[in-house]
């Protein structure tokens, strides 16, 4: 995680340090579609272990990208903060790039399988 006052070579280095690997970005990409319960995230990201999901969600809460809110139905859901929403455009650009170039390389995506079902 980032440290206040640390010297970075450029803003991209800081952004990647804040996101810290692929799982945080994957979780944010899912939550940007709408508030999600832990069990919903678990189902949407089956290759992520419970332990890692719990750790990454705690990281995202700590750095201020996500907050856990209780809805009127009494269920807790993870929601993007304003800071998290600021990332949504950048993540959408990565999603779009990955979709176009991945398909050009013959890559398959879980979202394609889910849509076909």
The first five atom37 places (N, CA, C, CB, O) and aatype in JSON, in Angstrom:
{
  "aatype": [20, 20, 20, 20, 20, 20, 20, 20, 20, 20, 20, 20, 20, 20, 20, 20, 20, 20, 20, 20, 20, 20, 20, 20, 20, 20, 20, 20, 20, 20, 20, 20, 20, 20, 20, 20, 20, 20, 20, 20, 20, 20, 20, 20, 20, 20, 20, 20, 20, 20, 20, 20, 20, 20, 20, 20, 20, 20, 20, 20, 20, 20, 20, 20, 20, 20, 20, 20, 20, 20, 20, 20, 20, 20, 20, 20, 20, 20, 20, 20, 20, 20, 20, 20, 20, 20, 20, 20, 20, 20, 20, 20, 20, 20, 20, 20, 20, 20, 20, 20, 20, 20, 20, 20, 20, 20, 20, 20, 20, 20, 20, 20, 20, 20, 20, 20, 20],
  "atom_mask": [
    [1, 1, 1, 1, 1],
    [1, 1, 1, 1, 1],
    [1, 1, 1, 1, 1],
    [1, 1, 1, 1, 1],
    [1, 1, 1, 1, 1],
    [1, 1, 1, 1, 1],
    [1, 1, 1, 1, 1],
    [1, 1, 1, 1, 1],
    [1, 1, 1, 1, 1],
    [1, 1, 1, 1, 1],
    [1, 1, 1, 1, 1],
    [1, 1, 1, 1, 1],
    [1, 1, 1, 1, 1],
    [1, 1, 1, 1, 1],
    [1, 1, 1, 1, 1],
    [1, 1, 1, 1, 1],
    [1, 1, 1, 1, 1],
    [1, 1, 1, 1, 1],
    [1, 1, 1, 1, 1],
    [1, 1, 1, 1, 1],
    [1, 1, 1, 1, 1],
    [1, 1, 1, 1, 1],
    [1, 1, 1, 1, 1],
    [1, 1, 1, 1, 1],
    [1, 1, 1, 1, 1],
    [1, 1, 1, 1, 1],
    [1, 1, 1, 1, 1],
    [1, 1, 1, 1, 1],
    [1, 1, 1, 1, 1],
    [1, 1, 1, 1, 1],
    [1, 1, 1, 1, 1],
    [1, 1, 1, 1, 1],
    [1, 1, 1, 1, 1],
    [1, 1, 1, 1, 1],
    [1, 1, 1, 1, 1],
    [1, 1, 1, 1, 1],
    [1, 1, 1, 1, 1],
    [1, 1, 1, 1, 1],
    [1, 1, 1, 1, 1],
    [1, 1, 1, 1, 1],
    [1, 1, 1, 1, 1],
    [1, 1, 1, 1, 1],
    [1, 1, 1, 1, 1],
    [1, 1, 1, 1, 1],
    [1, 1, 1, 1, 1],
    [1, 1, 1, 1, 1],
    [1, 1, 1, 1, 1],
    [1, 1, 1, 1, 1],
    [1, 1, 1, 1, 1],
    [1, 1, 1, 1, 1],
    [1, 1, 1, 1, 1],
    [1, 1, 1, 1, 1],
    [1, 1, 1, 1, 1],
    [1, 1, 1, 1, 1],
    [1, 1, 1, 1, 1],
    [1, 1, 1, 1, 1],
    [1, 1, 1, 1, 1],
    [1, 1, 1, 1, 1],
    [1, 1, 1, 1, 1],
    [1, 1, 1, 1, 1],
    [1, 1, 1, 1, 1],
    [1, 1, 1, 1, 1],
    [1, 1, 1, 1, 1],
    [1, 1, 1, 1, 1],
    [1, 1, 1, 1, 1],
    [1, 1, 1, 1, 1],
    [1, 1, 1, 1, 1],
    [1, 1, 1, 1, 1],
    [1, 1, 1, 1, 1],
    [1, 1, 1, 1, 1],
    [1, 1, 1, 1, 1],
    [1, 1, 1, 1, 1],
    [1, 1, 1, 1, 1],
    [1, 1, 1, 1, 1],
    [1, 1, 1, 1, 1],
    [1, 1, 1, 1, 1],
    [1, 1, 1, 1, 1],
    [1, 1, 1, 1, 1],
    [1, 1, 1, 1, 1],
    [1, 1, 1, 1, 1],
    [1, 1, 1, 1, 1],
    [1, 1, 1, 1, 1],
    [1, 1, 1, 1, 1],
    [1, 1, 1, 1, 1],
    [1, 1, 1, 1, 1],
    [1, 1, 1, 1, 1],
    [1, 1, 1, 1, 1],
    [1, 1, 1, 1, 1],
    [1, 1, 1, 1, 1],
    [1, 1, 1, 1, 1],
    [1, 1, 1, 1, 1],
    [1, 1, 1, 1, 1],
    [1, 1, 1, 1, 1],
    [1, 1, 1, 1, 1],
    [1, 1, 1, 1, 1],
    [1, 1, 1, 1, 1],
    [1, 1, 1, 1, 1],
    [1, 1, 1, 1, 1],
    [1, 1, 1, 1, 1],
    [1, 1, 1, 1, 1],
    [1, 1, 1, 1, 1],
    [1, 1, 1, 1, 1],
    [1, 1, 1, 1, 1],
    [1, 1, 1, 1, 1],
    [1, 1, 1, 1, 1],
    [1, 1, 1, 1, 1],
    [1, 1, 1, 1, 1],
    [1, 1, 1, 1, 1],
    [1, 1, 1, 1, 1],
    [1, 1, 1, 1, 1],
    [1, 1, 1, 1, 1],
    [1, 1, 1, 1, 1],
    [1, 1, 1, 1, 1],
    [1, 1, 1, 1, 1],
    [1, 1, 1, 1, 1],
    [1, 1, 1, 1, 1],
    [1, 1, 1, 1, 1]
  ],
  "atom_positions": [
    [[0.83, -1.18, 0.0], [0.0, 0.0, 0.0], [0.87, 1.24, 0.0], [-0.94, 0.0, 1.2], [2.03, 1.21, 0.41]],
    [[0.3, 2.31, -0.46], [1.06, 3.55, -0.58], [1.39, 4.14, 0.79], [0.28, 4.57, -1.41], [0.69, 3.89, 1.77]],
    [[2.45, 4.9, 0.82], [2.86, 5.56, 2.05], [2.88, 7.06, 1.82], [4.25, 5.06, 2.52], [3.46, 7.54, 0.84]],
    [[2.24, 7.79, 2.73], [2.2, 9.25, 2.62], [3.63, 9.8, 2.6], [1.39, 9.88, 3.8], [4.47, 9.39, 3.41]],
    [[3.89, 10.71, 1.69], [5.19, 11.34, 1.6], [6.22, 10.58, 0.77], [5.72, 11.53, 2.95], [7.32, 11.08, 0.55]],
    [[5.87, 9.39, 0.32], [6.82, 8.59, -0.47], [7.05, 9.28, -1.82], [6.29, 7.14, -0.68], [6.14, 9.89, -2.38]],
    [[8.26, 9.18, -2.32], [8.61, 9.76, -3.62], [8.4, 8.73, -4.71], [10.09, 10.27, -3.62], [8.97, 7.64, -4.66]],
    [[7.56, 9.05, -5.69], [7.29, 8.18, -6.83], [7.92, 8.79, -8.08], [5.76, 7.96, -7.03], [8.05, 10.01, -8.18]],
    [[8.3, 7.94, -9.02], [8.89, 8.4, -10.26], [7.9, 9.13, -11.14], [9.47, 7.25, -11.01], [8.27, 10.06, -11.86]],
    [[6.63, 8.7, -11.1], [5.59, 9.34, -11.9], [4.22, 8.94, -11.35], [5.72, 8.95, -13.4], [4.13, 8.0, -10.55]],
    [[3.15, 9.63, -11.76], [1.81, 9.3, -11.26], [1.35, 7.88, -11.57], [0.83, 10.27, -11.83], [0.59, 7.3, -10.8]],
    [[1.79, 7.3, -12.68], [1.41, 5.93, -13.02], [1.97, 4.97, -11.97], [1.91, 5.54, -14.44], [1.29, 4.02, -11.57]],
    [[3.19, 5.2, -11.54], [3.79, 4.36, -10.51], [2.96, 4.41, -9.22], [5.25, 4.8, -10.24], [2.72, 3.38, -8.6]],
    [[2.53, 5.61, -8.83], [1.68, 5.75, -7.65], [0.36, 5.02, -7.83], [1.43, 7.23, -7.35], [-0.08, 4.3, -6.93]],
    [[-0.28, 5.2, -8.99], [-1.58, 4.57, -9.25], [-1.47, 3.05, -9.16], [-2.12, 4.98, -10.62], [-2.31, 2.4, -8.55]],
    [[-0.43, 2.48, -9.77], [-0.25, 1.03, -9.73], [0.09, 0.55, -8.32], [0.85, 0.61, -10.69], [-0.32, -0.55, -7.94]],
    [[0.81, 1.34, -7.56], [1.11, 0.98, -6.18], [-0.18, 0.99, -5.35], [2.15, 1.95, -5.58], [-0.37, 0.1, -4.51]],
    [[-1.04, 1.97, -5.57], [-2.31, 2.05, -4.83], [-3.2, 0.86, -5.15], [-3.03, 3.36, -5.17], [-3.89, 0.34, -4.26]],
    [[-3.2, 0.43, -6.39], [-4.03, -0.7, -6.79], [-3.41, -2.04, -6.41], [-4.28, -0.67, -8.29], [-4.13, -3.0, -6.14]],
    [[-2.1, -2.11, -6.37], [-1.38, -3.26, -5.85], [-1.76, -4.62, -6.39], [-1.55, -3.29, -4.45], [-2.15, -5.49, -5.61]],
    [[-1.66, -4.85, -7.66], [-1.91, -6.17, -8.23], [-3.27, -6.27, -8.89], [-1.8, -7.21, -7.16], [-4.06, -5.33, -8.89]],
    [[-3.52, -7.44, -9.45], [-4.72, -7.58, -10.26], [-6.01, -7.7, -9.48], [-4.58, -8.77, -11.13], [-7.06, -7.26, -9.96]],
    [[-6.0, -8.28, -8.29], [-7.27, -8.57, -7.62], [-8.02, -7.32, -7.18], [-7.02, -9.44, -6.42], [-9.25, -7.29, -7.25]],
    [[-7.31, -6.3, -6.74], [-8.01, -5.07, -6.34], [-8.74, -4.47, -7.53], [-7.02, -4.06, -5.75], [-9.88, -4.02, -7.4]],
    [[-8.09, -4.46, -8.68], [-8.74, -3.88, -9.86], [-9.94, -4.72, -10.29], [-7.74, -3.76, -11.03], [-10.96, -4.17, -10.72]],
    [[-9.83, -6.03, -10.19], [-10.94, -6.91, -10.55], [-12.12, -6.68, -9.61], [-10.5, -8.41, -10.51], [-13.27, -6.6, -10.06]],
    [[-11.85, -6.56, -8.33], [-12.91, -6.31, -7.34], [-13.57, -4.97, -7.61], [-12.35, -6.36, -5.91], [-14.8, -4.87, -7.61]],
    [[-12.78, -3.93, -7.83], [-13.34, -2.61, -8.11], [-14.17, -2.64, -9.38], [-12.22, -1.56, -8.25], [-15.25, -2.05, -9.44]],
    [[-13.68, -3.34, -10.41], [-14.43, -3.43, -11.67], [-15.79, -4.07, -11.45], [-13.63, -4.24, -12.7], [-16.77, -3.66, -12.08]],
    [[-15.88, -5.05, -10.57], [-17.18, -5.69, -10.28], [-18.08, -4.76, -9.47], [-16.97, -7.01, -9.51], [-19.27, -4.63, -9.77]],
    [[-17.51, -4.1, -8.45], [-18.32, -3.23, -7.59], [-18.76, -1.97, -8.34], [-17.53, -2.83, -6.35], [-19.79, -1.39, -8.0]],
    [[-18.02, -1.56, -9.35], [-18.43, -0.35, -10.09], [-19.75, -0.56, -10.82], [-17.34, 0.06, -11.09], [-20.41, 0.41, -11.2]],
    [[-20.13, -1.81, -11.03], [-21.41, -2.11, -11.68], [-22.58, -1.95, -10.72], [-21.39, -3.52, -12.25], [-23.73, -1.89, -11.14]],
    [[-22.28, -1.88, -9.42], [-23.3, -1.7, -8.4], [-22.87, -2.33, -7.1], [-24.63, -2.28, -8.87], [-21.98, -3.18, -7.09]],
    [[-23.49, -1.94, -5.98], [-23.14, -2.49, -4.68], [-23.27, -4.01, -4.66], [-24.01, -1.87, -3.6], [-24.22, -4.57, -5.21]],
    [[-22.31, -4.67, -4.02], [-22.31, -6.13, -3.98], [-22.03, -6.64, -2.58], [-21.27, -6.69, -4.96], [-21.23, -6.07, -1.84]],
    [[-22.7, -7.73, -2.23], [-22.44, -8.43, -0.98], [-21.2, -9.31, -1.17], [-23.67, -9.27, -0.53], [-20.81, -9.62, -2.29]],
    [[-20.61, -9.69, -0.05], [-19.42, -10.55, -0.11], [-19.69, -11.81, -0.93], [-18.96, -10.92, 1.31], [-18.89, -12.19, -1.77]],
    [[-20.83, -12.44, -0.67], [-21.16, -13.69, -1.36], [-21.32, -13.48, -2.87], [-22.44, -14.3, -0.78], [-21.01, -14.36, -3.66]],
    [[-21.81, -12.31, -3.26], [-21.95, -12.01, -4.69], [-20.58, -11.84, -5.33], [-22.8, -10.73, -4.89], [-20.35, -12.32, -6.44]],
    [[-19.68, -11.15, -4.64], [-18.32, -11.01, -5.15], [-17.65, -12.38, -5.26], [-17.48, -10.08, -4.24], [-16.96, -12.65, -6.24]],
    [[-17.86, -13.22, -4.28], [-17.29, -14.56, -4.27], [-17.74, -15.34, -5.51], [-17.7, -15.32, -2.98], [-16.94, -16.02, -6.15]],
    [[-19.03, -15.23, -5.84], [-19.58, -15.93, -7.0], [-19.07, -15.33, -8.31], [-21.11, -15.88, -6.97], [-18.82, -16.06, -9.27]],
    [[-18.9, -14.01, -8.35], [-18.45, -13.35, -9.58], [-16.96, -13.54, -9.86], [-18.75, -11.88, -9.49], [-16.52, -13.42, -11.0]],
    [[-16.19, -13.84, -8.82], [-14.74, -14.01, -8.98], [-14.35, -15.37, -8.38], [-13.94, -12.84, -8.28], [-13.68, -15.42, -7.35]],
    [[-14.74, -16.46, -9.02], [-14.52, -17.8, -8.44], [-13.06, -18.2, -8.31], [-15.22, -18.81, -9.27], [-12.74, -19.06, -7.49]],
    [[-12.17, -17.61, -9.08], [-10.76, -18.0, -8.99], [-10.03, -17.31, -7.83], [-10.05, -17.68, -10.3], [-8.85, -17.58, -7.6]],
    [[-10.72, -16.44, -7.11], [-10.15, -15.72, -5.98], [-10.55, -16.43, -4.68], [-10.61, -14.24, -5.96], [-11.74, -16.65, -4.44]],
    [[-9.58, -16.79, -3.86], [-9.87, -17.5, -2.61], [-10.58, -16.59, -1.61], [-8.57, -18.05, -1.99], [-10.5, -15.36, -1.71]],
    [[-11.26, -17.19, -0.65], [-11.92, -16.43, 0.41], [-10.92, -15.54, 1.14], [-12.62, -17.37, 1.4], [-11.19, -14.37, 1.4]],
    [[-9.78, -16.11, 1.48], [-8.77, -15.37, 2.22], [-8.29, -14.14, 1.44], [-7.58, -16.28, 2.55], [-8.2, -13.05, 1.99]],
    [[-8.01, -14.34, 0.17], [-7.52, -13.23, -0.65], [-8.62, -12.18, -0.85], [-7.03, -13.75, -2.01], [-8.33, -10.98, -0.81]],
    [[-9.86, -12.6, -1.07], [-10.96, -11.66, -1.23], [-11.13, -10.82, 0.04], [-12.27, -12.41, -1.56], [-11.29, -9.6, -0.03]],
    [[-11.09, -11.47, 1.19], [-11.21, -10.77, 2.46], [-10.08, -9.76, 2.64], [-11.22, -11.76, 3.62], [-10.32, -8.62, 3.05]],
    [[-8.86, -10.17, 2.33], [-7.7, -9.28, 2.47], [-7.79, -8.09, 1.51], [-6.41, -10.05, 2.23], [-7.54, -6.95, 1.91]],
    [[-8.12, -8.37, 0.26], [-8.17, -7.29, -0.73], [-9.31, -6.31, -0.44], [-8.33, -7.87, -2.13], [-9.15, -5.1, -0.64]],
    [[-10.45, -6.82, 0.02], [-11.54, -5.91, 0.39], [-11.12, -5.02, 1.56], [-12.82, -6.72, 0.77], [-11.42, -3.83, 1.57]],
    [[-10.43, -5.59, 2.54], [-9.94, -4.8, 3.67], [-8.96, -3.73, 3.19], [-9.26, -5.7, 4.72], [-9.0, -2.59, 3.66]],
    [[-8.08, -4.08, 2.24], [-7.15, -3.11, 1.66], [-7.9, -1.98, 0.97], [-6.2, -3.8, 0.66], [-7.58, -0.81, 1.15]],
    [[-8.91, -2.35, 0.18], [-9.68, -1.34, -0.56], [-10.44, -0.4, 0.36], [-10.65, -2.03, -1.51], [-10.57, 0.79, 0.08]],
    [[-10.93, -0.94, 1.47], [-11.6, -0.1, 2.47], [-10.58, 0.82, 3.12], [-12.31, -0.99, 3.55], [-10.83, 2.02, 3.29]],
    [[-9.43, 0.27, 3.48], [-8.39, 1.04, 4.16], [-7.88, 2.21, 3.32], [-7.22, 0.14, 4.53], [-7.66, 3.3, 3.84]],
    [[-7.71, 1.99, 2.02], [-7.19, 3.07, 1.16], [-8.29, 3.97, 0.62], [-6.4, 2.48, 0.01], [-8.02, 4.93, -0.11]],
    [[-9.54, 3.67, 0.97], [-10.62, 4.58, 0.65], [-11.27, 4.44, -0.71], [-10.14, 5.92, 0.78], [-11.91, 5.37, -1.19]],
    [[-11.11, 3.27, -1.35], [-11.76, 3.05, -2.65], [-13.15, 2.44, -2.49], [-10.9, 2.14, -3.52], [-14.02, 2.61, -3.34]],
    [[-13.35, 1.73, -1.38], [-14.59, 0.99, -1.14], [-15.01, 1.19, 0.31], [-14.4, -0.54, -1.46], [-14.18, 1.38, 1.19]],
    [[-16.32, 1.15, 0.53], [-16.86, 1.21, 1.89], [-17.92, 0.12, 2.02], [-17.46, 2.62, 2.21], [-18.59, -0.22, 1.05]],
    [[-18.06, -0.41, 3.22], [-19.08, -1.42, 3.49], [-20.29, -0.7, 4.09], [-18.55, -2.55, 4.45], [-20.2, -0.11, 5.17]],
    [[-21.41, -0.75, 3.39], [-22.62, -0.07, 3.84], [-23.72, -1.08, 4.09], [-23.09, 0.98, 2.8], [-23.84, -2.08, 3.39]],
    [[-24.51, -0.81, 5.11], [-25.67, -1.65, 5.39], [-26.89, -1.0, 4.76], [-25.86, -1.85, 6.93], [-27.18, 0.17, 5.02]],
    [[-27.6, -1.75, 3.95], [-28.78, -1.25, 3.26], [-30.01, -1.38, 4.15], [-28.99, -2.0, 1.93], [-29.95, -2.03, 5.19]],
    [[-31.12, -0.77, 3.75], [-32.34, -0.87, 4.56], [-32.8, -2.31, 4.83], [-33.45, -0.12, 3.88], [-33.48, -2.56, 5.82]],
    [[-32.44, -3.25, 3.95], [-32.83, -4.65, 4.17], [-31.92, -5.34, 5.19], [-32.8, -5.41, 2.85], [-32.08, -6.53, 5.48]],
    [[-30.94, -4.58, 5.74], [-30.05, -5.12, 6.76], [-28.85, -5.88, 6.23], [-30.81, -6.01, 7.65], [-28.08, -6.44, 7.01]],
    [[-28.68, -5.91, 4.92], [-27.57, -6.63, 4.33], [-26.42, -5.67, 4.02], [-28.01, -7.38, 3.05], [-26.64, -4.57, 3.51]],
    [[-25.21, -6.1, 4.33], [-24.03, -5.28, 4.08], [-23.57, -5.48, 2.64], [-22.89, -5.63, 5.07], [-23.48, -6.61, 2.14]],
    [[-23.29, -4.37, 2.0], [-22.81, -4.41, 0.61], [-21.61, -3.49, 0.46], [-23.94, -3.99, -0.37], [-21.51, -2.44, 1.11]],
    [[-20.7, -3.9, -0.4], [-19.54, -3.08, -0.71], [-19.92, -2.1, -1.81], [-18.32, -3.95, -1.13], [-20.53, -2.47, -2.82]],
    [[-19.55, -0.84, -1.6], [-19.91, 0.25, -2.51], [-18.65, 1.07, -2.78], [-21.05, 1.15, -1.91], [-17.82, 1.26, -1.89]],
    [[-18.51, 1.55, -4.01], [-17.39, 2.43, -4.32], [-17.57, 3.78, -3.65], [-17.23, 2.6, -5.84], [-18.69, 4.3, -3.58]],
    [[-16.49, 4.34, -3.17], [-16.49, 5.71, -2.66], [-16.28, 6.65, -3.84], [-15.38, 5.91, -1.56], [-16.13, 6.2, -4.97]],
    [[-16.26, 7.94, -3.58], [-15.95, 8.89, -4.66], [-14.59, 8.62, -5.26], [-16.0, 10.32, -4.12], [-14.4, 8.7, -6.48]],
    [[-13.63, 8.29, -4.4], [-12.29, 7.96, -4.88], [-12.31, 6.71, -5.75], [-11.33, 7.76, -3.68], [-11.6, 6.64, -6.76]],
    [[-13.11, 5.74, -5.37], [-13.25, 4.53, -6.17], [-13.91, 4.8, -7.51], [-14.03, 3.48, -5.41], [-13.52, 4.24, -8.53]],
    [[-14.93, 5.66, -7.5], [-15.61, 6.03, -8.74], [-14.65, 6.74, -9.7], [-16.82, 6.92, -8.45], [-14.77, 6.61, -10.92]],
    [[-13.7, 7.49, -9.14], [-12.71, 8.16, -9.99], [-11.9, 7.16, -10.81], [-11.77, 9.0, -9.13], [-11.42, 7.49, -11.9]],
    [[-11.75, 5.94, -10.3], [-11.02, 4.89, -11.01], [-11.85, 4.22, -12.1], [-10.54, 3.84, -10.03], [-11.3, 3.59, -13.0]],
    [[-13.16, 4.36, -12.03], [-14.04, 3.62, -12.94], [-13.72, 3.87, -14.41], [-15.48, 4.0, -12.66], [-13.72, 2.93, -15.21]],
    [[-13.45, 5.1, -14.78], [-13.12, 5.41, -16.18], [-11.85, 4.74, -16.64], [-12.99, 6.91, -16.36], [-11.78, 4.21, -17.75]],
    [[-10.83, 4.76, -15.78], [-9.56, 4.12, -16.12], [-9.75, 2.61, -16.25], [-8.49, 4.44, -15.06], [-9.19, 1.99, -17.15]],
    [[-10.52, 2.02, -15.35], [-10.77, 0.58, -15.41], [-11.59, 0.22, -16.64], [-11.47, 0.11, -14.15], [-11.38, -0.83, -17.24]],
    [[-12.53, 1.07, -17.0], [-13.32, 0.82, -18.21], [-12.43, 0.84, -19.45], [-14.46, 1.86, -18.35], [-12.6, 0.04, -20.36]],
    [[-11.48, 1.77, -19.47], [-10.53, 1.83, -20.59], [-9.7, 0.55, -20.65], [-9.61, 3.07, -20.46], [-9.46, 0.03, -21.74]],
    [[-9.25, 0.04, -19.51], [-8.5, -1.22, -19.49], [-9.38, -2.39, -19.92], [-7.95, -1.48, -18.08], [-8.93, -3.27, -20.66]],
    [[-10.63, -2.39, -19.47], [-11.58, -3.44, -19.86], [-11.77, -3.44, -21.38], [-12.94, -3.23, -19.14], [-11.71, -4.48, -22.03]],
    [[-12.01, -2.26, -21.93], [-12.23, -2.15, -23.37], [-11.0, -2.6, -24.16], [-12.59, -0.7, -23.74], [-11.12, -3.32, -25.15]],
    [[-9.82, -2.17, -23.72], [-8.59, -2.56, -24.39], [-8.42, -4.08, -24.31], [-7.37, -1.84, -23.77], [-8.12, -4.73, -25.31]],
    [[-8.6, -4.65, -23.12], [-8.46, -6.09, -22.94], [-9.45, -6.88, -23.77], [-8.62, -6.45, -21.49], [-9.12, -7.94, -24.3]],
    [[-10.67, -6.36, -23.88], [-11.7, -7.03, -24.66], [-11.32, -7.09, -26.14], [-13.05, -6.31, -24.49], [-11.38, -8.15, -26.76]],
    [[-10.92, -5.97, -26.69], [-10.56, -5.9, -28.12], [-9.31, -6.73, -28.41], [-10.33, -4.45, -28.54], [-9.31, -7.57, -29.31]],
    [[-8.27, -6.49, -27.64], [-7.0, -7.15, -27.93], [-6.98, -8.61, -27.48], [-5.86, -6.39, -27.26], [-6.32, -9.44, -28.1]],
    [[-7.69, -8.92, -26.43], [-7.79, -10.31, -26.01], [-8.5, -11.16, -27.06], [-8.52, -10.41, -24.68], [-8.05, -12.25, -27.4]],
    [[-9.62, -10.64, -27.57], [-10.36, -11.38, -28.6], [-9.51, -11.54, -29.87], [-11.68, -10.66, -28.93], [-9.57, -12.57, -30.54]],
    [[-8.74, -10.5, -30.19], [-7.86, -10.59, -31.37], [-6.81, -11.68, -31.19], [-7.17, -9.23, -31.61], [-6.33, -12.25, -32.17]],
    [[-6.46, -11.98, -29.94], [-5.49, -13.03, -29.63], [-6.15, -14.38, -29.41], [-4.69, -12.65, -28.4], [-5.46, -15.36, -29.15]],
    [[-7.49, -14.44, -29.52], [-8.2, -15.7, -29.33], [-8.49, -16.05, -27.89], [-7.42, -16.8, -29.94], [-8.78, -17.2, -27.57]],
    [[-8.4, -15.06, -27.01], [-8.65, -15.27, -25.58], [-10.15, -15.37, -25.33], [-8.03, -14.14, -24.72], [-10.94, -14.68, -25.97]],
    [[-10.53, -16.23, -24.38], [-11.94, -16.33, -23.97], [-12.11, -15.66, -22.61], [-12.4, -17.82, -23.92], [-11.18, -15.62, -21.8]],
    [[-13.31, -15.12, -22.38], [-13.58, -14.45, -21.11], [-14.78, -15.1, -20.44], [-13.84, -12.93, -21.33], [-15.71, -15.54, -21.1]],
    [[-14.74, -15.15, -19.12], [-15.83, -15.72, -18.34], [-17.14, -15.0, -18.64], [-15.52, -15.65, -16.83], [-18.2, -15.62, -18.65]],
    [[-17.09, -13.69, -18.89], [-18.3, -12.93, -19.19], [-18.97, -13.43, -20.46], [-17.98, -11.45, -19.32], [-20.19, -13.35, -20.59]],
    [[-18.19, -13.94, -21.4], [-18.76, -14.51, -22.63], [-19.53, -15.78, -22.31], [-17.65, -14.79, -23.66], [-20.6, -16.03, -22.87]],
    [[-18.96, -16.6, -21.42], [-19.61, -17.85, -21.02], [-20.89, -17.57, -20.28], [-18.68, -18.71, -20.16], [-21.91, -18.21, -20.54]],
    [[-20.86, -16.61, -19.34], [-22.03, -16.23, -18.56], [-23.15, -15.7, -19.44], [-21.65, -15.21, -17.51], [-24.32, -15.97, -19.19]],
    [[-22.79, -14.92, -20.47], [-23.78, -14.34, -21.36], [-24.46, -15.41, -22.23], [-23.13, -13.29, -22.25], [-25.63, -15.28, -22.58]],
    [[-23.72, -16.47, -22.57], [-24.25, -17.53, -23.42], [-25.21, -18.46, -22.65], [-23.09, -18.34, -24.0], [-26.04, -19.14, -23.26]],
    [[-25.07, -18.49, -21.33], [-25.88, -19.41, -20.51], [-27.31, -18.93, -20.35], [-25.26, -19.58, -19.15], [-28.11, -19.6, -19.69]]
  ]
}
